[in-house]
Amino acid sequence: MAAAGAGPELRCVGFVGAGRMAEAIAQGLIRAGKVEAQHVLASAPSDRNLCHFRALGCRTTHSNQEVLRSCSLVFLATKPHVLPAVLAEVAPVVTSEHTLVSVVAGVSLSTLEKLLPPVARVLRVSPNLPCLVQEGAMVMARGRHAGRSDAELLQTLLEACGQCEEVPEAQVDIHTGLSGSGVAFVCAFSEALAEGAIKMGMPSGLAHRIAAQTLLGTAKMLLQKGQHPALLRTDVCTPGGTTIYGLHALEQGGLRAAAMSAVEAATCRAKELSRK
């Protein structure tokens, strides 16, 4: 089983933890043809989440060590509070052949490396919920022993789930504030847009569909053109037209400052949780 264009062959891709984010990554890899479902092995203490992996055609187990013994690339996707115990359990079977990828929020590379053998090659990935629909915005950071080839392999695989860029670890918490929490901020804005249309007489379902499609189309234009948002905003504004009147109302409501403060607050909270 070889991931397309992903370098060395992988015997198996493993997941220790089988929650929504693990499922989203596995689903993206399988749908994109990066990995065959029978070459994915997931572990969890109960069958509650493993049933979703089985529905994808993946293999499952209740043994975390079995995942490490079977797979060279392993995603660590447990809850933060149980991760230390899980790492203590799997550490005896970790070798220099493994590449371990943590998607656990708030756990630093240095903490991971302290809890694993010195030979461990560790990377940290910060995903977001749209990975569920293969439109995630992810960043990753390398540990001390992870090489460029490890990062390139991981990046190639995770492209199946959206956009993934390598950053210094110091930027991971900022990504959490911008993109992890940002999903909720965007939903709040989409809801507000739709409610404005509902207030003016548009049916609710139609208003919410159009608001979501407007966000999707705008995002695609920004990504495809590579423009600064201000340029696209200027293109929409005509002198004395509807848009500039609406933008004036947004400025009066403090939208820009509120959005900046939201990212700052979420980032500060992510840093606080990381310290804990």
Secondary structure, 3 states (H helix, E strand, C coil): CCCCCCCCCCCCEEEECCCHHHHHHHHHHHHCCCCCHHHEEEECCCHHHHHHHHHCCCEEECCHHHHHHHCCEEEECCCHHHHHHHHHHHHHHCCCCCEEEECCCCCCHHHHHHHCCCCCEEEEEECCHHHHHCCEEEEEEECCCCCHHHHHHHHHHHHHHEEEEECCHHHHHHHHHHHHCHHHHHHHHHHHHHHHHHHCCCCHHHHHHHHHHHHHHHHHHHHHHCCCHHHHHHHHCCCCCHHHHHHHHHHHCCHHHHHHHHHHHHHHHHHHHHHC
